[in-house]
């Protein structure tokens, strides 16, 4: 069951932004896992010589790590909007 939001969703709400970013990260992980596992399955099944496949997997892991770092340590979910210059 997906999470229910008690009020009308608003991107200005810090709690909504936080859960939205985490759900986007979960979708990103699911897409990466699906595509990578499918490519590795075909690679092993057909005994292909895809030298780029490990690089793709490592690159995707790096991108996922940066995404996780952003949502867990860098993103600002405070009530106050960022100051504009």
C-alpha positions in Angstrom: 0.0 0.0 0.0 1.5 3.3 -1.0 1.9 6.0 1.7 -1.1 8.3 2.2 -0.5 12.0 2.5 -2.8 13.6 5.1 -3.1 16.9 3.1 -3.0 18.0 -0.5 0.5 17.3 -1.7 2.6 20.5 -2.0 6.2 20.6 -3.1 6.8 23.5 -0.6 6.1 21.1 2.3 9.5 19.8 3.6 8.1 16.4 4.6 6.6 16.0 1.2 9.8 16.9 -0.5 11.8 14.5 1.6 9.5 11.5 0.9 9.2 12.5 -2.8 13.0 12.5 -3.1 13.3 9.1 -1.4 10.6 7.6 -3.6 12.4 8.9 -6.7 15.6 7.3 -5.4 13.7 4.0 -5.0 12.5 4.2 -8.5 16.0 5.0 -9.7 17.4 1.9 -7.8 14.6 -0.3 -9.3 15.3 0.8 -12.8 19.1 0.3 -12.4 18.6 -3.1 -10.9 16.2 -4.2 -13.6 18.3 -3.0 -16.5 21.6 -4.2 -15.1 20.3 -7.7 -14.1 18.7 -8.1 -17.5 21.9 -7.1 -19.3 24.0 -9.5 -17.1 21.5 -12.3 -17.6 21.7 -11.9 -21.4 25.5 -11.5 -21.2 25.8 -14.8 -19.3 23.1 -16.7 -21.3 24.5 -15.8 -24.7 28.2 -15.9 -23.6 28.7 -12.4 -25.2 31.8 -10.4 -25.0 30.4 -7.1 -23.7 33.5 -5.4 -22.3 31.4 -2.2 -21.6 29.0 -4.0 -19.3 31.1 -3.8 -16.1 31.8 -0.1 -16.8 28.1 0.5 -17.2 27.3 -1.3 -13.9 30.0 0.6 -12.0 29.0 3.9 -13.5 25.4 3.3 -12.5 26.5 2.4 -8.9 28.4 5.7 -8.8 25.4 7.6 -10.0 23.2 5.9 -7.4 25.7 6.6 -4.7 25.8 10.3 -5.6 22.0 10.3 -5.6 21.9 8.7 -2.2 24.5 11.1 -0.8 22.4 14.0 -2.1 19.1 13.0 -0.5 20.7 11.8 2.7 23.3 14.6 3.4 23.0 17.5 1.0 19.4 18.2 0.4 17.8 20.9 2.6 14.4 20.0 3.8 13.9 22.9 6.2 10.8 25.0 6.2 12.7 28.2 5.3 13.1 28.7 1.5 16.6 29.1 0.2 17.8 32.7 0.1 18.1 34.2 -3.4 20.6 36.8 -4.3 
